[in-house]
Amino acid sequence: MAHSLHLKSSDWNFQQQTSSPRFPQANGGAERAVDTAKAILRQDDIFLALLTYRATPIPELGASPAELAFGRRLRTTLPSLPTDFTPRTVNHDQLRVKDEAFKAKQKFHHDRHRGAQQLPELQPGDPVLIKHDGEKGWKLPGEVTKMVAPRSYLVQTDKGPLPRNRRHLRYRSSDDSAGETNNTSGPVIVPDALRHSPEPQQTPTPAPDESPPPDEPTAHQPSSGGYHTRSGRAVVKPARFLQE
């Protein structure tokens, strides 16, 4: 499949750019295009759905796909004026600048909302550890071979060369072992002698008697004729109201 797609890219003169495995976030544009195509195919009239899609302006560019291709609007089922179909010249360089500015703004807000940080670049020959999303511990060691794309590296491991995103790589220092890092601890093994030994019994120490002497009344001790709630709790006035 990959070889046939590479041949198609040469025949049809388009650039093929792959994303890192185990990182579907980098392929969000293609996945969104697939969702749009599926939504069009689910319509009763596919040709009318395609016409509507091609005639709908892109909000970020202010032009529809038909205007970008033909330089004019398409006639749809919606009422429109004859002047709307007048051919006009589309400045593709200006639209390309608008598209790049919109993507940069979208990336800025995404990074600020997610708290994304720019990780330092890795150089060929750097020892690294690999950990995928959902896994515990950096266990698979490897060595960076080259950078194939921004934030995407080719790592040589015992399983062969693996392309991985920078988020799944961590520089392996001399303190890290070949297959286990310091922050990954195994299960604690308890000896049998300690596992079956009875726990020592603790003799409870009597608490000191903190009750005041009978001859010395407390500051908030209620009188015998004080008010009691339905549950039996005595209601005592605050100290600032005792002199009244």
QUIURWO-V720695 format. One record per residue. N is the residue number from 1. SS is DSSP state (H for helix, E for strand, L for the rest). NEAR is the number of other C-alpha atoms within 10 Angstrom. Layout:
# QUIURWO-V720695
<<N,SS,NEAR> <N,SS,NEAR>>
This chain:
# QUIURWO-V720695
<<1,L,5> <2,H,7> <3,H,8> <4,H,8> <5,H,11> <6,H,13> <7,H,11> <8,H,14> <9,H,13> <10,H,11> <11,H,9> <12,H,8> <13,L,9> <14,L,10> <15,L,10> <16,L,10> <17,L,6> <18,L,10> <19,L,16> <20,L,20> <21,L,14> <22,L,13> <23,L,15> <24,H,10> <25,H,10> <26,H,14> <27,H,13> <28,H,11> <29,H,9> <30,H,10> <31,H,13> <32,H,11> <33,H,11> <34,H,12> <35,H,11> <36,H,12> <37,H,13> <38,H,11> <39,H,12> <40,H,18> <41,H,14> <42,L,10> <43,L,12> <44,L,9> <45,L,10> <46,H,13> <47,H,12> <48,H,14> <49,H,16> <50,H,14> <51,H,15> <52,H,17> <53,H,17> <54,H,19> <55,H,19> <56,L,16> <57,E,17> <58,E,12> <59,L,8> <60,L,12> <61,L,16> <62,L,11> <63,E,18> <64,E,19> <65,H,18> <66,H,17> <67,H,20> <68,H,18> <69,H,11> <70,H,13> <71,L,18> <72,L,20> <73,L,22> <74,L,17> <75,L,15> <76,L,12> <77,L,8> <78,L,6> <79,L,7> <80,L,10> <81,L,8> <82,H,8> <83,H,7> <84,H,12> <85,H,13> <86,L,10> <87,L,12> <88,L,12> <89,L,10> <90,L,15> <91,L,10> <92,H,10> <93,H,9> <94,H,10> <95,H,16> <96,H,12> <97,H,12> <98,H,15> <99,H,14> <100,H,11> <101,H,13> <102,H,14> <103,H,12> <104,H,12> <105,H,11> <106,H,11> <107,H,12> <108,H,12> <109,H,11> <110,H,12> <111,H,12> <112,H,10> <113,H,9> <114,H,8> <115,L,8> <116,L,10> <117,L,8> <118,L,9> <119,L,10> <120,L,9> <121,L,11> <122,L,20> <123,L,13> <124,L,13> <125,L,13> <126,L,16> <127,E,20> <128,E,24> <129,E,26> <130,E,25> <131,L,17> <132,L,17> <133,L,9> <134,L,6> <135,L,9> <136,L,9> <137,L,17> <138,L,23> <139,L,18> <140,E,17> <141,E,23> <142,E,25> <143,E,22> <144,E,24> <145,E,19> <146,E,17> <147,E,19> <148,E,14> <149,E,14> <150,L,9> <151,L,16> <152,E,21> <153,E,25> <154,E,20> <155,E,26> <156,E,19> <157,E,16> <158,L,10> <159,L,8> <160,E,8> <161,E,14> <162,E,18> <163,E,20> <164,E,24> <165,E,23> <166,H,19> <167,H,15> <168,H,17> <169,E,23> <170,E,17> <171,E,17> <172,L,19> <173,L,12> <174,L,8> <175,L,8> <176,L,17> <177,L,13> <178,L,15> <179,L,12> <180,L,16> <181,L,16> <182,L,10> <183,L,9> <184,L,10> <185,L,9> <186,L,7> <187,L,5> <188,L,6> <189,L,7> <190,L,8> <191,L,8> <192,H,8> <193,H,8> <194,H,9> <195,H,10> <196,L,8> <197,L,8> <198,L,8> <199,L,8> <200,L,6> <201,L,6> <202,L,6> <203,L,6> <204,L,6> <205,L,6> <206,L,6> <207,L,6> <208,L,6> <209,L,7> <210,L,6> <211,L,7> <212,L,9> <213,L,9> <214,L,7> <215,L,6> <216,L,7> <217,L,10> <218,L,11> <219,L,10> <220,L,12> <221,L,12> <222,L,15> <223,L,10> <224,L,7> <225,L,6> <226,L,11> <227,L,13> <228,E,12> <229,L,8> <230,L,7> <231,L,6> <232,L,8> <233,L,9> <234,E,15> <235,L,14> <236,L,16> <237,L,12> <238,L,9> <239,H,9> <240,H,7> <241,H,8> <242,L,10> <243,L,5> <244,L,4>>
